[in-house]
Every structure is written in structure tokens, then in C-alpha cells.
Amino acid sequence: MACNPTEKPTTNQSPNVPAPYPSAQTSKPTAHSANGSTATDYSTNKPTVTLARIVMDYIESKKDLIETSVLVSYNRASGLSYPSKQYTIRGFMQSLKIMGVDGFGADFKFMLWEGAGEQWNEEWMYGLVNLAAFLANCMVEAIEDDTCDELNWQEFEGKYAISNSCGQEGRSYEDEDCALGTTEFLSCDVDQSMQVTAVSRGTQMRAPPPLKCQSGTGDENLAGYWDSPSGRRVQNVEYANVAGRTDIEGCCFFGRGALLTRGVCNHGKINYYLGKRGADLGRSTLYPTVDFCEYPEETCVSIYSEELRWTTAFFEWAERVQRYHVNGSNGWDYEEKLTEFVDNGMLDDSFINSVSRILSRGCHASGCSDLEVRMIDKRRSNFYLIINDIFDVNTLMDPPDPTRQPTTQRPTQQPMSRPSTTVNIMSPPGSPPSPQIIAMPTTPNPKENPNINPSPTEPLTNFGPSIATSNPTRRPKGGNSKPSPDNELIGLEGNGVNFCRNQKFSLSLILSTAALVLLI
């Protein structure tokens, strides 16, 4: 099975000797030292006001909103939300600067459109939308469960196959090699004797144990299943996952990081571009001592894990999603579709739907896979939450003032079509839930929103509150605007919730209330 059958070939390469890739960066980031004692140097040698600086400063100005609305996790047992421990704003910003600005020695990087020139222009808005699509999928894949490892989530009548570590939804991660004839040499070799146990486990009641791999096949090595009703593992019984596996030998390449990067191809590419294999072949890599093939769990347990959870995800998105290109009458190119989506007012759901399919299924069209993307509705609502309420892209698309500085304060004038967002005031696990602030009623959607049914394997239970609406309303580019009512509840304002803008209360209202109390 090809890891990415539609990727653009980058250069003619021998299957045995990888050709060097030109660097897309202007200054090489400092790599970790071989003994692991030196951290990455994220500083710039010559601080200048470039477009890259403007982009990063703008994203930095939104960090409070990102922390309170994106980097939010849920305890499935209690339903309480809390700030993610695995996915921090510090790790996010560090990794974004490396993967999106500095580059990592490849001929591609995470696209922020920050290299288009020194003057203010609208192209970096495309970068914000690209980042929003990335984060929307990260929220569903890993952030909401605060997990670095893929969880064992696929079950039948309360039974979770232990062999789900080999692949869920019918996949076989150890067989997902890179494309033959171009990049097959990048795939990790499968060591049948490898033993790995994930560090992450679900938070629901009687959750199955972490995924693991170990050597051994045959009747004496039947992995069995986890019985959720009783909360115990049933071993030495023949219970297969969807793909038919009953053992867990060689099943070490389950998902890790913010996008739960899976398979021998994706792990192998990370090892070549970022890790030890690339360093051994003479490349300057960020993590020259980290072998993502020999021990895939390094993403979650190494001393660099805080940034690695993000870095590996940025890499997969840049390498596999951004470079997705299909020719023909039904062709699809990621960069073209993204710019088309923004230029047409950011109203068409088909863009984020297709992007989510590319990430999860490797193809863009509806029906291209036997299974639809899990929780695609939530990915879509997360996407509109980020571009509208956090990055406020529509406002930035207006003719700019060159002296304008980034701000976390929402403009006093709001477009008429604005998503209504339910905001959670987060409480740590074990604390009483905080009151929930409900935003204004949702404005009718300016277009019919297609209802894409969830996959039959998608869990339908909604544990805990959601930070995004299930059917947000997009704001058309250049739409009419009106002053916000003085008593409008503001869902996302700085690092918290502004309960009411109007600090003045009517004297007559106060007197009437006092009179009513006296009568009672």
C-alpha cells in the first residue's frame, strides 16, 4: 500500500542513495547536538521587520485565544475541560517558527506565505487559513483527548481488539510503504522483535489499555481483546481487528503527535528529514540522535517531546497534505484550492472536507474511500471557529493600514454573518465545572451547509461540552457589518470572556427593580 500515491516527485533519486534536497530557509536553524545537551536555538541573527516577523507576531498576539479555544482537552469520564498538558503554546510557537519560517533543510516547509515580499500583502492570509485547517484537524486527532499516542478507539459491542495497534479502520500500518519507484527507500524497516508500549490512554470509564507491540505469533500469542463492560483484558482468544490481525508482532507504527502520524512510510520520512537516518546520510537534521524507526515512541518520550509532538505534525502536513496534487478532469491541487477558497469569501465547505479526507484517507473526493472521515463535522466547525473567531481573517482582508499593529481585541463593528460560539470556561479535572457562557443565537447560514453523515465507525456519544458550534455561520468576505449590541455576549475576547460590554445600567431599571423588591 503506497503511503502517498499522489505526491509530487521532488527529484530523480536512486532507490539506494537519497539525493540532497535544497534548503528553503535563508538561515539554517541550529540543530540539537549529538549528545542531546544543546537545545534548538530559535533566535534570529538579525531582527528585522519582515513579513515573516509580522506573521509570527500576529499569531503570537492570538496565543491567549489559541490556548483557551484550541489547546483544550476533555476528561471523557467527568466531561470537564482543561488546558492541554501535551500540547502547549510554547511548543506550538517554537515548532511553527522552525517548520514554517526557518525551514528544516528540505525544499518545502509549512506554508505561511511569509516569503512573498517585505511589504504588507494579502498572501499571508492564505497562511493563516492553512494553519487553521491544520489546527482544526489536530484538535480532533489528538488535542481534545490530550494524547500523544493513538488511542484504541475502535470497538464492537464493547470489545476493543488489542491488535488495533496494527491498524484501525482496516489499515495495516506496517504495510503502508512509501510509493514504489520514488521514495520506497524512506520507509522504516519492520523489526519483528521490537517491543513498544504507548504512554497515552483514554480517559473514559474502563478505557482500554495503551496500544503496544511485541514479538510472537500463532495460537500461543493471541492478543485477545479489552472488555469494556467488565474493565478487563481477555487474553489468549482469537479476536481480530478489522484487518484480521490477532497478534501484535511488528505493530509498532501506530499514530503519534498532534496529527497521530501513522505507518512505516510517514515515520520513515520523519526519520530522514528530521531524525537520525538523515543525519547518518550527511543531512543537517533537527534531531540527529533520534531514530524514529528504531523506536517510534521517541515522539512522545524523548527530551524533545514538547516540540516533537508539533514538529512531526507540521512535517506530515507540509509533506503530505500541502503537496497533494491530482491531475485530470477531477484534478485537485491543495495550494490552488486554498487560494480559491479564500478569494471566494471562505464559504465553501468542500475545501475543509477535502483537506480532512486527504489527511485521513489519502484522497480528496467524496466517496473516494469506503469510509468517511471520522468526526468530519467537528473538524469543519473547528476550522471556521479558528479562521473567524481567532484569526479573524475577514477583517484582515480589508484594505490594510501599513501602520496597523496586531491586536487581540475584537473590532467594534462585526460582520452580520458571524459564527455563534459556545465558550467553555475551563476547569481542571477534579474541580467543579464552571458555568458555561452561551453566545448569541446563530445567524442563518448564507448558504446551504451539506450534511455529511459520520462514518459508521464514528462514536456518536458526545462526551462533555464542545468548544465549537456544530454548524457555524461563515462571514462572507466584504460582507455588511453593523455595530454590536451593547449587551452582546462576546464568545472570544482576549484571554477570557467579556460578559457584557455595557458598564452602564439604566437608572430607571435599577429603580424599577428596587420597587419590585419592596413590593415583594
N, C-alpha and C positions, 0 to 999 in steps of 0.2 A: 504493500500500500504506500503510495507516494505521500510524502509529508506535505508538499505544496506543489501540486501538479501544474499550477498556473503561474508560478513565479517567473519574473523576468530574468533570463540569464544575464549574468553580470560580465562574464569574461570567458574566453575559451580556456579551459583548465584541463590539465592531466588528471585522471582519476586518482593518481598516487601523490602528486605534488601540487598543493594548492598554489595558485598564482597570487602574488601580493595584491592587495586592494589599495587604491589610492586613498589618502585621508581626505575627509570632507571638512576637517577642522582647520582653523587658522593657527591655533596653538595647541600643542599636544597636552592633554591632561596628565598630571603626574600619576603614574601607576603605583600600586601597592608594591612595597619592596618584597623581595623573595622570602625574607624571614617573617613577613607579615607584621613588622613592627611600625611601619610608617603608613599613616592614613592618607587617603587621597587629598591632594591639595586642590581645593575648589576656587582659590582666589585667581584673579586675573592679573597679569603682569602690568597692564597699563589701563587703568579705569578710564574709559571714555564713554560719553553719552551716545551709544549706538542704538540701533533698533533692537538688537538683542537685549540690551540693558532695559529699554522701555518695556519690552515684552515681559521679561522676568520681574521687573519692578511692579508691573500691573498685576501679574499673578500673585506676587508676594503681598500686594495690598489686599488681596482677597483671601488670605490664608485663614482668617477667622471664620469666614463663611464656609470655606472648604472643610475646616475642622468640625464645625457644628452641623454641617449638612451632607458632607460626603464621607468623611472619615468616621463614620458612625457604625457601631456594631450592636448586635442584639443577642441577649441571652434568650435562647428559644424556650427554655423551661419557665422563666419568670416573665418573659415578654418585655423586660426592661432594656432600654438603650443605654449605651455608654460610649465614651471616646475609644476608638480602636487602639489597642495596645500594639498590634503588629504593624499597623500602617500609620506612621506618624508624618506630620507636616515637614519635619526636618529631613527625614529620609526621602520624602517625595521631592522636595525642592533641590536637594543635593543631586539626586539621580536625574531629575529633569535637566539641570544645568549641564551635566555630563552628556546625557543621551540626546538632548535637543539643541544645545548651543555649542559646547566644546567639540562634541563628536568623540568617537571611540576607535578611530583608525580605519573605518570602513568607508565605502563610497556612498553610504546612506546613513541617515540618522533620524531620530524622531522629528517630524516636521512641525516647526513653529513659524515657518515663513519669515524668519527673522533676518535672513541674509539678502533681502531684496533691495537694500539701499540704506542710506543714512537718514533719509527724510521720512516723516510720518506718511504712511500709506495704509490702505485698507487690507493689504495682503496678509498682515499678521492676524487679522480677524479669522482667516481660514485656520491658522494655527490654534486659536482658542477653540474653534469648533472641533478640530481634530483631537485636542486634549479632552474636550467634553465627551466625545464618543468613547475615548479610551477609559476615562474615569467611570462613565456610566456602566461599562461592562465590568470594570474592576469591582465596583460596588456589589454586583450580583455574584461574581465568581468567588470573591474571597473576603472583601471588606466587611460585608454585613455579618458574616459568621466569624470574623476576626481570626481567620485561619491562614496559615502559610501553606499547609498541605491540602490536597484534595481530600474531601470527606467521603466516607462511604454513605452515599445517599440513596442509591437505587435499591428498592426492596419489592418484595411480593408477599402480600399477606403477613406483613410484619417480620419477614425473614430477609436479612441482608447477607448476600454471598460474601464470604471472606475473600474469595477470588476476584472481587470487584477491583482489587488493586491491580489486576492485569488489564483492566479497562471497563468502563461503564458505558451504557447505551450501545452495546455491541462492538465497541472498539477493542483493539488489541495493541496497547501502547508499544510493546516490544517489537512489533512487526511494522510499525509506521516509519519505514525508512525514507530517507530523502530521495528526490527524483533520480531515477536511473539515467546515467549518461552525462549528468551535470554535477550534482552535489552529493552523490551517494557516499562519497568518502567522508563526509562530515558526520554521518550517523554514529552514535555510540555503539560499541560492541556490547553485546549482552553477556554478562558474566553470570552463568547459572548458579554459581556458588555464593553470589552476593546476598547479604542479609541486611535489610534496612527496615526500620520501623519509624513511621511518621511521628512527628511531635504534636500534631494537631488532632483534636477530637471534637465532634459536635457537642453542642450544649443542650440539646433537647433531652427529655427524660429517657433514661435507658438507651442512650446513644450507642451505636456500635463502636467497637474499638478502632484505634487508628489503623490506616492501611499499612501493610507490611509485605515484604517478600522474603523468601528463604528457599534454600535448595530442597529438592526431594519431589519425586513424582510417584505415581502409582497408588494402589489401594492403601498403602501404609502412610501416605502423605495427603490424604483428602483434607482440604482446608475447612470444609463444613460451612456453617452459617451462624450469624448472630440472631438470636430470637429476641426481638424487642419486647413482646409482652412479658416474658419472664426475666429479661435482662441478663441472659447468659449465652455463652458460646456453645454451640453443639458441634463437636469435632468428630472426625473420622466417619463422616457420612458423605455420600456423593451428592453434593448440592452445587450446581454450576451457576456461573454468571450468565448474562445474556449471550455471550460469545461461546459458551460451552466449556469454559475452564473450571476445573475442580481443584487444581493445585495453585500454588503461588510462586513457583520457581521462575526466576528471571523477571518477575513482575515488579520491578523497582522504579519504573519510569512514569509513575502517576504524577498528577499535577502539583506544581509548586509555584509560589509567588503570587503577585496581585492578579494575574490572569490565569493562574493554575496551568502553567506551561507544561504540556504533556508530550510523551513519546520520545523515542530514541533519536529522531531527526532533530526536533527542536532543542533537546538537551545537548545534542552534539554540536549544533550551530552555536549555541551559547558558549560551549567549551572552546570552540575555535575562535570566535570573535572576541570573547571576554575572558576566557579562562586559560587553563594550563596547556591545552593542546596547541593553541595559537602561539603561546609563549615558547613552547618547545620547537615550533617551526619557525621561530625568528620574528614573530609579530610582537609589537608592543601592546600588551593587553592590560586591562584594569586589574585583573585578579590572576596573576601568573602562577600562583601556587594552588589555586582552587581547581580541582578536577571534577567537573560536573558530570562526567561519565563514570568515573570510578566510584564516586559517592554522590549521587544526585541530591541527597538531603542537605548538602552544603548550603544550598539556598536558604535553608531555614535554621541551620545550627552554627554556621561559621561566624567568626568575629565581625564579618561584614554584613550580617543578615539584615540589619535595619535598612540599608540601602539596596542590598541584593534583591529583596522582595519586590522592590520597584524596578531596579535596573533590568532584571530578566524580563519583566513585563513590558517595559519600554522597548526592549530589543525585539521581542516577539511581534509587537505591534508594528514597529518600523520595518522589520524584515518580511513579515508575512502578510500583514493587512495593508499597509501603505503601498506596497509594491504589487498588490494584486492587480492583474490585468488579463482580460479575456478578449480575444479578437472575434470578429464575425458579426453577423446581423444582431445577435443578442449580446454583443460585447459590453464590457463593463470595466472601467478604469477608476481606481479609487480617487486619485487626485482630481480627475475631471468631474466625477460625481460630487465630490465635496465642494468644489468651487461652484458648480451648478446649483447645489443645494443652498449655499449662502447667497449667491447672486439672485436667486429667485425668491428670497424672502424667508427661507428656513421654515417652510410649511409642509414639505413633503415627507411623510413618514417612511417612504420607501428607502431613503438613504440610510437611516439608522437601522432599519430592519435588515437591509442587505449587508451592512457592515457587521452586524451581530452574527449573521449567517456565515460570513467569511471567517470570522474568528472561531466559531463553534463547529462549523460543518465543512469549511474549505471551499464553499461555493456561494454565489450571491443571490441567485434567483429563488423565488418562492417555489417550493416543490422540488428543488434540486437535490434534496436529501429525503430519505424516508422519514426522518424525524425533524420536527420543527425545533427551533432554538428554545431551550428551557427559559422560562420567565422572560420572554421577549417583550411583553407588555411593561414589565418593570424596567428593563434596560431602556426602553423608549421613554418612559416617564422620567427616569433619572437623567437622560440626555437633555430633555427640554428644561428640566429644573436647573441644570448647570449652565446652559447657554443663555437662559432668560434671567434667572434669579441670582446667579452667582457671577458669571462673567458679563452679563448684561450686554450681549453682543450687538443687539439692535441699536442701543444708544451709541455705541462706539462707531457704528456705521454711518452716523450723521456726519456732515462736513465738520472736520475737526478744527479746534483751536490749537495751533502748534505749541502754545504755552501751557496747554491743559495738563494738569498733574493727575495721576491715578488717585482714585478715592474709593473708599468702601461705603460711602453714603449714597443711598439711592436718590435719583433725581426727584424733584418735587412734582414734575409732570410725568405721568405714566401713560404709555400707550393703552388704548382701550382693551385690546385683547391680551390679557396677561394671565399666566397660569396661576391658579389658586393653589397655594401650597400649605399643607398641614405641617407645622413645625413641631418637632419634639424638643422639649427641654430635657436634656439627657440626665439620667440618674445612674450612678454606678450600681452594679449588681449588689443586692443585699439592702439597698436603700428603698424607702417607699417611693412609688412612682410620683413624679412631679406632674402638676396639672398640665393639660395639653391646650395649646392656644390654637383656636380654629380660625383660619383665614376667611376672607370674604367669599361669598358664593362664586363658583366658577362661571366665567363668561362663556357663552356658547362658542363652540369651536368654529373658526372661519371656514372650515372645510369638513367634509365627512371623514371621520377617522376610521380607517378599515379596522375591523376587529379580527385580529389574528388569534386563533384558538391556541391555547398552550398545548405542549406535547402531551400525549397520553401518559408519559412517564413523569410529568411535572407535578410535584406535590401541590395540592390545591389549598392546603391549610396555610393561613397567613398568621404566623406567629408574631405577636407584638405589633406595635404601630409602625406605619411606613412614613418615611420622610418625604416621599414624593407622591403626587397625585396619580391615580391610575389613568386619568385621561386629561392631561394638561392642555391648556389652550395656548397655542403659539401666537406670538405677536408678529403680524405682518411687517415686513421691512418698510419703514417710512409711513407706518400707519398713523391714523389720527391719534391725538393724545388729549387728555383732559386732566385738570387738577384733581389730585386725590382728595377724597373727602377728609375733613379734619379728623374724623374718628375712625378712619380706616385702620384695620389691624394689619400691621406690616409683618409679613412672614419672615423675611430675611433682611435684617438691618444690622450691619456690623457684627459684633460678637454676641448676639443675643436677640431678644425680641423687644421691639418698641410697642408696648401695649396700646398706647394711644398717643397720637401726635398732639392733640389739643390739650394744652395745660390749663386752659381757662374753662371754668364751669359757669354756666349761666346763673346769675344771682336769683332770677325768678325760679329756676329749677330747684335751687337749694332751699328757698323759702317755701316752695310748694311741698317739698319733701318733709321739711320740718313741721309744717302744718299737718300733714298727713300723720306723722308720728304722734303729735299731740292728740289728734282725734282718736287714734287707736288707744 
